[in-house]
């Protein structure tokens, strides 16, 4: 049984479109994405460097563009259809596209609205994220909870696999958290090149704004199960419940480890990462070594 995994932001680079640029659908989809962004994204990268891809709107649009084309390539060479899908952060929207919940035009439009809602919060409250590797989740949460009790907004934002997490918060809170976490002797502790604090309560206004957008959008019933970042289980099929969960996705941690375990518990033995990069496949090694993880990216 095959499940597809769609990556989120974080691995983007200037060359990320090279593997799909020769596909017949690339030109039209790329134009559509750039029209939605109000800029020629790759031209901006060529002129200003990869730091352009730190912009939430640009990186999220290129991420779903490449994944959508990689999905086309996967379908063209695979006789059997996948039985389930999951996506990491913004990749959950590519998973919904793969499941037939939204078409490509809806996908791009919602990614733009999502980025705008998030960026409005980032402008009000400067924040960031850090990767933490090699500590126990309980010890990490204990340190962050202590800081929150002292009025410092910092949270676990991504639970990737055993011993690998991201945290998000205000810049001052992140500085304090990194000092605390250093005492836990992590294998790696590094500030991430992102535009704000993702998947945490600092995006409460973005959740409300995006919920209003989703209320106006028709979402089709999924043609196959979609794992849910918020709960780690399955996304609900009922439209209102689905909209609420997708809005809450902005303020809740990504429970990627649990998503993968849900796919495996449902019978998936082959999990294919569809899109740019190999990060989800690397996480998979530390989640379950008894199943096959592979990627469409070479």
BAVEXTI-760788 format. One line per 3 residues: their letters; for each residue z, y, x of C-alpha. Coordinates in Angstrom, 1 decimal. Example, Ala and Ser with C-alpha at 12.3 -4.5 7.8 and 13.67 -1.06 7.14 Angstrom:
REM residues 2
AS> 7.8:-4.5:12.3  7.1:-1.1:13.7
//
This chain:
REM residues 298
XXX> 0.0:0.0:0.0  -1.1:3.3:1.4  0.6:6.7:1.0
XXX> -0.7:10.0:2.3  1.4:12.6:4.1  0.3:16.3:4.2
XXX> 1.7:18.5:7.0  3.3:21.9:6.6  3.2:25.0:8.8
XXX> 4.5:25.0:12.4  1.8:23.1:14.3  -1.0:25.5:13.7
XXX> -3.1:26.7:16.6  -6.5:28.5:17.1  -8.4:25.2:17.4
XXX> -7.0:23.7:14.2  -10.3:24.0:12.2  -12.5:22.4:14.9
XXX> -12.1:18.9:13.5  -13.4:19.9:10.1  -15.7:22.8:10.8
XXX> -18.8:20.6:10.8  -18.1:19.3:7.3  -20.5:20.5:4.6
XXX> -17.7:21.9:2.5  -16.1:23.9:5.3  -18.1:27.1:5.0
XXX> -17.6:27.7:1.3  -13.9:26.7:1.3  -13.3:28.9:4.4
XXX> -15.0:31.9:2.8  -12.9:31.3:-0.4  -9.7:31.2:1.7
XXX> -10.6:34.3:3.7  -11.4:36.2:0.5  -8.0:35.2:-0.9
XXX> -6.3:36.3:2.3  -8.3:39.6:2.5  -9.3:38.8:6.1
XXX> -11.4:36.6:8.3  -8.5:34.6:9.6  -10.2:32.9:12.6
XXX> -11.8:36.2:13.6  -8.4:37.8:13.6  -7.1:34.9:15.8
XXX> -10.0:35.4:18.2  -9.3:39.1:18.4  -5.5:39.2:18.5
XXX> -4.5:35.7:19.7  -2.5:32.9:18.1  0.4:35.2:17.2
XXX> -1.7:36.0:14.1  -0.9:32.5:12.9  2.8:33.3:12.8
XXX> 1.9:35.2:9.6  3.0:33.1:6.7  -0.1:33.8:4.6
XXX> -2.6:33.0:7.3  -0.9:29.8:8.6  -0.2:28.4:5.1
XXX> -3.8:29.0:4.0  -5.3:27.3:7.1  -2.9:24.5:6.8
XXX> -4.0:23.6:3.3  -7.7:24.3:4.1  -7.7:21.8:6.9
XXX> -5.7:19.2:5.0  -8.0:19.5:2.0  -11.1:18.8:4.2
XXX> -9.3:16.0:6.0  -8.6:14.5:2.6  -12.3:14.5:1.8
XXX> -13.0:12.7:5.1  -10.3:10.2:4.4  -11.7:9.4:1.0
XXX> -15.2:9.1:2.3  -14.3:6.3:4.8  -11.5:4.5:2.8
XXX> -12.5:2.1:0.1  -9.0:1.9:-1.5  -7.3:4.9:-3.0
XXX> -3.8:5.8:-1.9  -1.0:4.8:-4.2  1.3:7.9:-3.6
XXX> 1.4:11.2:-1.7  3.9:13.5:-0.1  3.7:16.8:1.6
XXX> 6.0:18.7:4.0  6.9:22.2:2.8  3.6:24.0:1.9
XXX> 2.0:20.6:2.4  3.7:19.6:-0.9  1.0:21.7:-2.6
XXX> -1.7:19.9:-0.8  -0.2:16.7:-2.1  -0.3:18.1:-5.6
XXX> -4.0:18.9:-5.0  -4.6:15.3:-3.8  -2.8:14.1:-7.0
XXX> -5.1:16.2:-9.2  -2.3:18.6:-10.4  -4.3:21.6:-9.2
XXX> -7.9:22.2:-8.1  -8.8:23.9:-4.9  -9.1:27.4:-6.4
XXX> -5.7:27.0:-8.0  -4.2:25.6:-4.8  -5.4:28.7:-2.8
XXX> -4.3:31.1:-5.4  -0.8:29.6:-5.6  -0.5:29.5:-1.8
XXX> -1.2:33.3:-1.7  1.3:34.0:-4.4  3.9:31.8:-2.7
XXX> 3.4:33.6:0.6  3.6:37.0:-1.0  6.8:36.2:-2.8
XXX> 8.3:34.9:0.4  7.1:37.8:2.5  8.6:40.3:0.1
XXX> 12.0:38.7:0.8  11.4:38.7:4.5  10.8:42.5:4.4
XXX> 14.2:43.0:2.7  16.2:40.6:4.9  15.2:39.8:8.5
XXX> 15.6:36.2:9.1  14.4:33.3:11.1  14.7:29.6:11.8
XXX> 15.8:27.3:14.7  15.1:23.6:15.4  18.1:21.5:16.2
XXX> 17.6:18.0:17.7  20.2:15.5:18.8  23.3:16.3:16.7
XXX> 24.9:14.6:13.7  24.0:16.1:10.3  27.7:16.2:9.3
XXX> 28.7:18.1:12.4  25.8:20.5:12.0  26.7:21.2:8.4
XXX> 30.4:21.6:9.3  29.6:24.4:11.7  27.2:26.2:9.3
XXX> 29.7:25.9:6.4  32.3:27.5:8.6  30.0:30.4:9.4
XXX> 29.1:30.8:5.7  32.8:31.0:4.8  33.0:34.0:7.2
XXX> 30.1:35.7:5.4  27.2:34.6:7.7  24.2:33.3:5.8
XXX> 22.8:30.2:7.6  21.8:26.9:6.1  20.2:23.6:6.9
XXX> 16.6:24.1:5.8  14.8:20.9:6.9  16.0:17.4:7.2
XXX> 13.2:15.8:9.1  14.5:12.5:10.4  17.7:11.2:12.0
XXX> 19.0:13.8:14.4  16.3:16.4:13.8  16.8:19.4:11.6
XXX> 15.9:23.0:11.1  18.3:25.8:10.2  17.5:29.1:8.5
XXX> 19.4:32.3:8.1  19.7:36.0:8.9  19.1:36.8:12.5
XXX> 22.7:37.6:13.3  23.8:34.4:11.6  21.3:32.4:13.6
XXX> 22.6:33.9:16.8  26.1:32.8:15.8  25.0:29.4:14.7
XXX> 23.1:28.7:17.9  26.3:29.6:19.9  28.3:27.1:17.8
XXX> 25.6:24.4:17.9  25.4:24.7:21.7  29.0:23.3:21.7
XXX> 27.7:20.1:20.0  25.4:19.5:23.0  22.1:19.2:21.2
XXX> 19.1:17.7:23.0  17.1:20.7:22.0  17.9:24.0:20.3
XXX> 15.0:26.4:20.0  14.2:29.5:17.8  11.0:28.8:15.8
XXX> 8.0:31.3:15.7  8.2:31.9:12.0  8.2:35.1:9.9
XXX> 11.5:34.5:8.1  14.2:32.2:6.8  12.4:29.5:4.8
XXX> 13.8:26.9:2.4  17.2:28.5:1.9  19.1:30.7:-0.6
XXX> 17.9:33.9:1.1  14.6:33.4:-0.8  16.3:33.5:-4.3
XXX> 14.1:36.5:-5.3  11.0:34.7:-4.1  12.0:31.7:-6.2
XXX> 12.2:33.9:-9.3  8.9:35.6:-8.6  7.1:32.4:-7.9
XXX> 8.6:30.8:-11.1  7.0:33.6:-13.1  3.6:32.9:-11.5
XXX> 3.9:29.2:-12.2  4.8:29.8:-15.8  1.2:31.2:-16.3
XXX> -0.5:28.3:-14.5  -1.8:25.2:-16.1  -0.7:22.1:-14.1
XXX> -2.5:18.8:-14.9  -0.6:15.6:-15.0  -0.5:13.9:-11.6
XXX> -2.8:10.9:-11.2  -0.4:9.3:-8.7  3.2:9.7:-7.8
XXX> 4.2:12.8:-5.6  7.4:12.7:-3.5  9.6:15.7:-4.0
XXX> 10.9:17.8:-1.1  13.8:19.1:-3.2  15.4:15.8:-4.2
XXX> 13.7:13.4:-1.9  12.8:11.4:-5.0  9.7:11.8:-7.1
XXX> 8.4:15.1:-8.6  8.9:15.2:-12.4  5.7:14.8:-14.5
XXX> 6.9:17.0:-17.4  5.3:20.4:-16.9  8.4:22.6:-17.3
XXX> 10.5:20.4:-15.1  7.7:20.3:-12.5  7.4:24.1:-12.5
XXX> 11.1:24.5:-12.1  11.2:22.1:-9.2  8.3:23.7:-7.4
XXX> 9.9:27.1:-7.7  13.2:25.8:-6.4  11.4:24.4:-3.4
XXX> 11.5:27.8:-1.8  15.3:27.9:-1.7  16.2:24.3:-1.1
XXX> 16.0:22.3:2.1  13.0:20.0:2.7  14.4:16.5:2.5
XXX> 11.5:14.9:4.4  13.5:11.9:5.6  14.3:11.0:2.0
XXX> 10.7:11.6:0.8  9.4:9.0:3.4  12.2:6.6:2.4
XXX> 11.2:7.0:-1.2  7.5:6.1:-0.4  8.6:3.1:1.6
XXX> 11.0:1.9:-1.1  8.1:2.1:-3.6  6.1:-0.3:-1.4
XXX> 4.2:1.9:1.0  3.6:0.1:4.3  0.9:2.4:5.7
XXX> 1.6:6.1:5.8  -1.3:8.3:6.9  -0.9:11.9:7.9
XXX> -3.8:13.9:6.6  -4.4:17.3:8.2  -3.9:19.0:11.5
XXX> -1.4:17.6:14.0  0.8:14.6:14.3  4.3:15.9:13.6
XXX> 4.9:13.9:10.5  3.9:10.7:12.2  6.3:11.5:15.0
XXX> 9.1:12.0:12.5  8.2:8.6:10.9  9.0:6.7:14.1
XXX> 12.6:7.9:13.7  12.8:7.1:9.9  11.4:3.6:9.7
XXX> 9.8:1.6:12.5  8.9:-1.3:10.2  6.0:0.5:8.6
XXX> 2.7:1.9:10.0  2.3:5.6:10.6  -1.1:7.0:11.6
XXX> -3.0:10.3:11.4  -6.5:11.5:10.6  -6.2:14.0:13.5
X> -7.6:13.1:16.9
//
